[in-house]
């Protein structure tokens, strides 16, 4: 996915959680993020949103500080 490419291109380690076939995990994600779509990106405990939200933070130069803060 584009989010995984972004993290790989920027040498950011990430954990991918595959929700395929795990109804409870999907429900937990919806409760935690308030969203039904994937990907939902978290940096530490901070919910970033989806890929477009990640790119909006990147454009503002806010991803690296967030990674440093939450990392």
CORFEN-V203777 format. One record per residue. N is the residue number from 1. RES is the residue in one letter. SS is DSSP state (H for helix, E for strand, C for the rest). D_CENTER is the distance of its C-alpha to the mean C-alpha in whole Angstrom. Layout:
# CORFEN-V203777
N&RES&SS&D_CENTER, N&RES&SS&D_CENTER
This chain:
# CORFEN-V203777
1&X&C&12, 2&X&H&11, 3&X&H&8, 4&X&H&9, 5&X&H&12, 6&X&H&11, 7&X&H&10, 8&X&H&13, 9&X&H&15, 10&X&C&14, 11&X&C&15, 12&X&C&12, 13&X&C&12, 14&X&C&9, 15&X&C&9, 16&X&C&9, 17&X&C&10, 18&X&C&13, 19&X&C&14, 20&X&C&17, 21&X&C&20, 22&X&C&18, 23&X&H&19, 24&X&H&19, 25&X&H&15, 26&X&H&15, 27&X&H&17, 28&X&H&15, 29&X&H&11, 30&X&H&13, 31&X&H&15, 32&X&H&12, 33&X&H&10, 34&X&C&13, 35&X&C&12, 36&X&C&13, 37&X&C&12, 38&X&C&9, 39&X&C&6, 40&X&C&5, 41&X&E&1, 42&X&E&4, 43&X&E&6, 44&X&C&9, 45&X&C&10, 46&X&E&9, 47&X&E&7, 48&X&E&6, 49&X&E&6, 50&X&C&6, 51&X&H&7, 52&X&H&10, 53&X&H&9, 54&X&H&7, 55&X&H&11, 56&X&H&13, 57&X&H&12, 58&X&H&13, 59&X&H&16, 60&X&C&17, 61&X&C&16, 62&X&C&14, 63&X&H&11, 64&X&H&14, 65&X&H&15, 66&X&H&12, 67&X&H&11, 68&X&H&15, 69&X&H&15, 70&X&H&13, 71&X&C&13
